[in-house]
C-alpha cells in the first residue's frame, strides 16, 4: 500500500466516524422529542439499531481495522496529515448512499411515531369561576338531617 492510499483510507475513516456521530446525535434529538411528547420511542431505537449499527459494522470497522494494521506496520505514517487528499468516488458514494438511507429511515420512523403533545385548555380565572351560572338540583332529594335507616344483618339470615 502506498502512502497516498493510506492517507485516502485515513481521511475516509475520519469522515465516516463523523457521520456515525452525526447519526447518533440525530437519533438522540429525535428520541428526546418523542419522550418529551410522551410518544413511543422504542421503535425509533429499533430503526436506529437497524441503520446505524450496520453502517458502523460494514463501513466504519473495516476501515478502522485496516488503518490500525497499517499503523502497526508503519508507525511513522500515523502522524501524516490528510489535508488535500482526495477520497476515491467509489468510497464516497458508498458512504453517501448509506448515510442518506440512514437519515431517511430515522426521519420516516420519527414521522410515523410522533404525535404532538395535547394543548391544554386555558385555566379559568377566579372571576370567570364566580360568574358561572348556578345549577339547581330540584330532582335530587336532600337528606340534610334525616337519618338513613341502617340495615342490620344477622349471622343467621346470611346462612
KAFEN-V340295 format. One record per helix or strand of 3 or more residues. SS is the DSSP state (h for helix, s for strand). FROM is the first residue (numbers start at 1). LEN is the number of residues. If there is no record, write none. Layout:
ss:SS from:FROM len:LEN
ss:SS from:FROM len:LEN
//
This chain:
ss:h from:3 len:34
ss:h from:42 len:32
ss:h from:75 len:5
ss:h from:89 len:25
ss:h from:126 len:5
ss:h from:155 len:4
//
